[in-house]
């Protein structure tokens, strides 16, 4: 909840003018609900971007004022983020959202903090995103976690995922730590927060995952 329409326009314009996205990278952008249709039109000018919603209703269809259903998001998005720690939702609600997304043909990006929650929420066809609270900046102060601790955590998570499962990491991802994170063998990508608001920095993060 940090960008207005002119900023969304400016963000996509940065990439349109450069006409370049790193090779073999899947950039997924998650605007606020009100900007998704506009972003949908903008991304058509830039081949390679995918859209995600930041949340979804746990209900499939009906009179749920203020909610947005998976069947509605399907018209614009390929992915949807659920379970983000900021929302403080019960794991049962996140599981319901996962299931309505899968039923609608959308890929859930499931955020989790505890490994037990990750184990319970994992299903074939989802993307898992480990939110590491020890490595998230507080009050704009970033306390970097030793990269080996991150690797150890990811290795433990991999024990309850299938070999093909997509695993992301979220914990104050920025241009200072992206080289270390992108070098982790069993990590498929990153869940970017504050740094994603800056188009130039977001491009630098994507370049770290470029395959020549």
Secondary structure, DSSP 4 states (H G I P E B T S, - for coil): ----HHHHHHHHHHHHHHT---TT---EE---GGGHHHHHHHHTTSTT-EEEES---SSSSS--TT---HHHHTTT-SEEEE--GGG---HHHHHHHHHHHHHHTPEEEEEESSHHHHHHH--TT-EEEEE-GGGS-BTTB--PPPHHHHHHHHHHHHTTS-TT-EEEEESS--TTTHHHHHT-TT--EE--SGGGGSHHHHHHHHHTT---
